[in-house]
Amino acid sequence: MMRGADRWAVAVRRPDDDIWLEAHPVRQIAGRRRWLKLPMIRGCYALVDSLAIGMKALGISAERSMPDDEEEMSSGAVGVTMTLALLVFIGIFIFLPSAGTKGLDALIGNVMGDGVWFHIVESIVRVAIFLAYLWSISLMADIRRVFQYHGAEHMTIHAWEHDEVLEPENVERYSPLHVRCGTNFLILVMLLAIVVYTAGGLLVPPPEGITWYWAVVYHVVLRIVLLPVVAGLAYEGLRIGARYDNVVVRGIMKPGLWLQLITTKQPEPDQIEVAIRAFEAVVPAQERVGRVPTTLDSPVTLARHSLDVDLESADLRLDPVPDTSSDAEVADATVEPAEPSEAEAGGTGDR
């Protein structure tokens, strides 16, 4: 999946080996509501918007990568899945570190209480769980393939930024790591949470005399409330990283690049082809002049509800099956010109 200034696109390798492609407009709500561009608030909005697009792209990928005879997930089933995913996130990355740290404190004689050391240890436990989770799922074959596509996205962007023609042999020379990646946002959230949650816990400590399990509930609620603050600070950090290039900024961005050693893998040529097609769908045709690939031979099927896409080198065909879903209205949407997202300063980004 690639995201540009005014549209995002997803390309999927289907079981019959063609590539499914669709492009959708980026919502211009922030352009109409100036307060959404205020510092900190813009970070929260960007997080929610990126999550919404990411979930939609994952749904498209899951649907189109299945054989035609398999039943598609209903919108209700997708909603239930997303709700369960949110609950699992809260349970693993918010409740478990708090409860685990409280349990550890009870074993060593309640020496941490609800002071600084409790928040620091809990944050370290959270980061450890997060890293262990990513590493463990990276061992799964299906997730490894997802991470290969993630690497293909980054390599394609690198090649574009170095004025290469987007051929797989040119793209595969570049690193699968990229500084403007959502993974950087995740690790910044984890690291900034140490500071924000510690400060919040000290400024607003739990009421005295409550039992340890109510203290855990209190800390969980406080962390959920402070999550927008953490997200806003992380977004501002990414803006600084995209705007400046010096030793300090490179140091701040380094943990995100290290994390990408887990979340990106070296892709196969056919995966790079899919990434190139998604990238072409978000870059205006006039900007691709002289850099159009000529060796990509997989046919491309464009969704009926997609925005118009011009691929000079592709055997592009329109999906013959009418789309009766509510998303079919997207085809008639008008894409308003927009400045590139500040989180993507310097080029097109993936999410």
N, C-alpha and C positions, 0 to 999 in steps of 0.2 A: 504494500500500500504506500502510495506517495501523496504528499500534500503540497499544493502550490499556493499562490497568493489568493486565488479566487475559486479554486476547485480542488477536490481530492479524487483519487482514482484507485481502484483495486483491480489487479489482474490475477487470475487463478488458472493454474494448469489443470485441465479437466481429464477425466479418465481416458477419453478418446484422443488425448495428446494435443488438442487445440487449446487456445488461450481464451478464457472468458474475460472480457474487459468492460468496465463501466465507470463512468465519471459522474460526480455529483457536485453541486455548488457548495462552497463554504458559506455558512450563514454569516450575514453581515450585521448581526445584532449590535456588536460593539461599535460599529460605525454610526448607528442610529442612537445609541445611548452612550453619551460621552463618559458617564460615570464609570462604565465598565473598563475604561482605559486608565483609570486612576491607579497609581502604584498599589501593590498588594491585591487590590480587587481584580485587576487584569490577570493576575496569576491564577486566582481561583476560577475565573471564567475560562481561561485557557485550559485548565485542568479538566473542568467539566466538559467543555467542548471537545477536547481531544479524546476523552474517555467515550463520549457519545459516538464520535466518528469511528474510534477503534472498535467498539462493540458492533457497530453496523458492518464494518469491514470484516470482522471475524465471522459474523453471521453469513455474509455473502460468500466468504471463502469456504466455510463449512458446507453450505448448501450446494455450491457449484463443484466442489471437489468430490461429491458423492456420485455414484452411478445413478443414472436416470430412474432406475426401478426402485430406488430406496426412497422411503417416505421423508418428506421435508418436515422440519420442526415448525410447529405453529407459533404465532406471535405470543400466545399465552405461555407455551413451553419455554420460549426464549426469555420471557419476563421472569418466570420462576427460576430459570437457570441463573440469570443475572442477580436476582435477590439472594439466592443461595451463595453465589460467589461473594457478594458483599458481606454476608454474615460470616463466611469462612475467613475473609480478609480481617474482619474485626476480631474474630476469635483467635486466629493464629498470630497476627502482628500487633494486636493491642491488648486483648485479654490475657493471652498466654504469657507474654513477658511480665506483665504486672503480677499475675497470680504466681508465676514461677519464682519471681524475685521475692515476693512476700513469703512464699514457702521456704526459700533458702534462708531468709532472714530469721524465720521462726526456728530453723534448725541450729543457727549460730547464736541464738539468744537475743534476738530483736535488737541487734546493735545498730542497724541502719535506720530503723523507724521509717519516717516519711521525709528524711532529710536529703541532703545533696547526694550521698552515696547510694541511696535507694534509686534515685532517678538516673544516675550515671550507670549503675549496674543494670538496671532495667533496659536502658537504651542499648547497652552493649549486647545484652541477651537478644533484643529485637533485631539488631544488625546481624548477629550470628544466625538466628532463625531464618532471616531473609536470605542470607548467602547460602545456607544449607539447603533451603527450599529451591533456589535457582539451580544450584549444582545438581541436586537430586533429579529434578525434572529434565535437566539437560541430558541425562543418561537415557531417557526414553526416546525411542526411534522417531516417533511422530514429532515430539518437541524439538529434537535435534534438527529435523527437516525445517521446522518453523524458524529456528535460529540460523539455518543456512540461507533462507530467504531474507532474513534480517541482514545478514552479511552482504547479500547480493544488492540490497537497497543501498547500503552505505558505499559499496564499491562503485555502483552506478553513479551516485552523486559525486564521488571523488573524481571519476573519469570526466564527468561534465564540467566540474570546476577546473580541471586541467586542460580544457578545450579539446578533448578527445572525441573522435567519432565513436558513437556508442555501439561498438562491435564487442561481442563477448571476449575476444582475445585481447582487446584494449582494456576492458573493464577488469578482467581477472588479474591484472598486474597491480591493482591497488589494494590497500588494506581494508579489511571488513570493519575496522574501528573508525568511528567518526565522532567529532567533538559535539556536533549538534544532534544528539540522539536523546530520545526519551529516557533511555537508561541513565543518562547523566542526571536527569531530573529526579529519578527514583533514588539514586544514591545521595544526592543533595538533600532530599527530603529526609532520608534516614539520618544523615549527619546533623542537619539543622534541628531535627527533632530532639537531639540530645540537649541542645542549648535551650530551645523553646520550652520543652516539657519540664526541664529542671527549673527554669525561671518561673514557669507557671505554677509548679508544685510548691515552690517556696513562697511565692506571693499569695497563693490561695491554697493553703494546706487543708487537709481533711479535718473535719470537726474532731475535737479531742474526745477520747473515750469510746469511739466507735470500734466495733470488732474488726478483725483483719479482713474478713470477706467484704464488709461494707466499705472498707478502705480501698480494696481492689476495685469495687464498682465505682467508687468516687474517682479513682485515677483513670479508669477506662472512659468515663463520661468526660472528664477534663481533657483527655487526649483527643477525643472526637471533636470537642468544641474548639480546641486549638489547632486542629488539622488544617483549616483554611489559612491560618497564620503561617504555618510551616510551608504550605504550598505557595503562598504569596512570596515568601522570602526566597524559596528555591527558584521561582520563576525570575525574580529580579537578579538572582545570581547567574542564571543562564543568559539573561540579556547582557550582563556585564561581560560574560565569557565570549559572547558572539561579537561584541563591539570592540574589545581590546585584545591585544596579543602581547603579553609580557610574561615574565617569570612567575609572578604571583598568580595571574589568571590561569596559566598552564598548570600550576600546582593545584589550584582549586578543581580544575577539570580532570586531573589525573585519576582520582578514584573512579570516576565514571568510565574512563577508558579501560581501567583494570577490570571493572565489572563486565564490560563488553567482551572480555576474553571468555566469559561464560555465555553471554546472551547472543553472540554472533559466532558463526562457524563458516569455514570456507565452502562456498556454494559450488554446485555443478553448473556446466554451461547452460543446460536447459533452464535452471533456476535464474541465472543471470538474464536470460532472454525474457522471462516473465517480468523481472524487475525493470528492464529497459522499456517494455511495453507500458507498464504503469507510469514510468517517468515521462515517456513521450506524451501520455494523455493529459499531463498537467502543465506541459511547457508549450507556449504558443508556437504554431507552425513556423512563423517568421524567424523565431529564435533558433530553430533547428536547422536552418538552411546550411548546407555544407557539412552537417554532422549526422545525417540520416544513415542508419545502418542498412547494409545491403545483403547481409548473410543470414538474416533471421528468416527461417522458412516455415515456422509453425503458423497455421491459419489462425486468425483472430476473430472471435465472435463478439459483437458489440451488443450489449443489452438494449432492449427496446426503450427502456425508461432512462437510458443514460443521456448525459449531455453529448452534443456532437463531438466526435473525436476524428482528427485527420491524421492518418498514418500513411505516409507516402510509400513506405516499403512493405506494407503488410497486405495480405489477402484478407481484407476486412469485409466481413459479412454481417448483416443484421440478424439478430436472433429471430428465427422463424416462428417461435411460439409466442403468441400475444401474452403480455403481462397484465394480469387482472388485479395485481396487488395495489395497495394504496400508494406505494412508491412510484407507480407509473406516472404520477403527476409531475415527477421531477423533470421529465423530458421537456416540459413546457416552462420550466423555471428560467427566469432571467438572471444571469450572473452579473452582478454589479462590479465594476472595476474596484480593486482594493489594493492597498499597499501591502507588501509582504508582512506576515506576522512577525512581531519583534522577536519571538522565540526562534524564528527561522532566518534571522538577518544573515545575509551573505549567500543565500541560495535556497533551493527547494529542500524540504526535509521529509523524513519518513516518520511514521508513528506506528 
